[in-house]
């Protein structure tokens, strides 16, 4: 690295330090007020900011600007315009106005809207989000924006996230002010998304049609060595991967992204990167950028970064652990239990709000992590099950139980860890263990929502978290504002909440079969697939929740549900068509060629008088012939299921369920036969790289 980290960090960001330097003091203070207090932005201020932003960007080599937004595709979008403006003498000048900064007008008709907009209703608007700093990427000034239609429908993921953050802050402040924390003006939800991914060699990737078209391997027999030895997790990072990570860190740091931790993950070729916490809006922007940059940097190193939730069957898939907390503008983490959590009533009240929220809205949390890709991962050994539950640990659970029973809590004293080696220091153990099988675990001063898929935008899950906790807090605040004795009412709220919602708390092994049975007895939902989960989005309870807090309108909720269900159907359809293409154009011809080679060998032996009745070639030909026949028939069955899906006259929810029940099952059977053939056909005849090639090529 030519420059030190402090010198490059944020060097491509129009951040607070740059604004303070480049803007007149009154303009800077006015903009700060807009950012911190949500005040309206004056057009005159915007013009000055735009001019300074343009000059700074040009100094950094930018030639274009773009409104960078997050439509409901799950990725980001940008339309680039140059700064040049023509003069009458044929020359040009570089211009950028406040109007161009504040508002853009991309075509809204071609972005998914779930039926909110017709194709001929094309006009859409992007509007500057001044709370997220502008930055330079690919020689363009990128301005983070929201995205809406001409008639005001929300068409992006940022707008509802910002709304949910405002609602949550308002309800948190109501509570805190009653506790005497009147200096708190704002509370932000903070997020630290841990990002898992795979790196494979680009040359090998290009030979896999399924990876190129769908992001995951639709075929692939288990390799001789997978993750059984558990030798990749936290292992020494290979030089080629380390070079990728070094460049990735530099690119992220330039954009002010606080990349902190990197290591090998469990599966071969799998890795993880984790940032320091930021507010939910910034964290979402940064994670979207991170995924984009990871792919570009990997390309420069002759590799491909895979973000699919389950690119390889038989080894761990990739998730995105959403670490979520609440922090005041005065720097206080509201989920910090303190030295004596049993006496920390403010902490216990906020903890109770989360318990209530998660139990009452387990359906929303589950569907916020639902996708065709994540369905392959949830419930496997590397991911929590589809049943939403909370892990609190023994200490907090004991405290809540003592409150429920009205008895004294026997404080758990932290014990010392004695290593048994004199030269090594003893240290204090935590008072409770961590549970890596839990979907929603308290981990010291935050909650870790572990169900998200690796390709997800973290906006959706955090919209849900912010809204459901805000709703619980608003109910608590209503009670407390009427209470004559605040302390007693807090105690009663915590006691009632734990008593009514403790079914959601489970500190055991979430992978155990017994837990599935226990969860059913408790009345917890087990929404095993995306088509099972998504229809809950449009339940009356959830429509009332989101409309009450003005996060979504009813039509926006319905449209999002439709969009997600349609997307599920499209993904399964693309994968099925890709499988048929590969089977018919690649696998079967390769199988026939190998079988013909063996048949020729047998024929040659017969011609020179060799008895071939017990030869391996004959046995292999017979086995291949049977499997090839089965493969051909199963391909036909899958094609018929797809034709039936295309003719399926039903609701989108029923259509998605048909894809899951009929098409996906046919795909799995087709794959099983093809994978068995892979173990028999000679390596030089098999038409594409195997799992061994893919997982051990870097």
Buried (B, 14 or more C-beta within 10 A) or exposed (E): EEEEEEEBBBBBBBBBEBBEEBBEEEBBEBBBBBBEEEEEBBEEBBBBBBBBBBBBBBEBEBBBBBBBBBBBBBEBBBBBEBBEEEEEEEEEEBEBBBEBBBBBEBEBBEBBBBEBBEEEBBEBBBBBBBBBBBBBBEEBBBBBBBBBBEEEBBBBBBBBBBBBBBBBBBBBBBBBBBBEBEEBBBBBBBBBBBBBBBBBBBEBBEBBBBBEBBBBBBBBBBBEEBBEEEEBBEEEBBEBBEBBBEBBBBBBBBBBBBBEEBEBBBBBBBBBBBBEBBBBBBBBBBBBBBBBBBBBBBEEBEBBBBBBBBBBBBBBBBBBBBBBBBBBBEEBBBBBBEEEBBEBBBBBBBBBBBBBBBBBBBBBBBBBBBBBBBBBBBBBEBBBBBBBBBBBBEBBBBBBBBBBEEEEBEBBEEEEEEEEEEEEEEEEEEBBEEBBBBBBBBBBBBBBBBBBBBBBBBBBBBBBBBBBBBBBBBBBBEEBEEBEEBEEBBBBBBBBBBEEBBBBBBBBEBBEEEBBEBBEEBEBBBBBBBBBBBBBBBBEEBBEBBBEBEBBBEEBBBBBBBBBBBBBBEBBBEBBBBBBBBBBEBBBEBBBBBBEBBBEBBEEBEEEEEEBEEBEBBEBBEBBBEBBEBBBEBBEBBBEBBEEBEEBEEEBBEBBBBBBEBBBBBBEBBBBBBBBBBEBBEEEBBBBBBBBBBBBBB
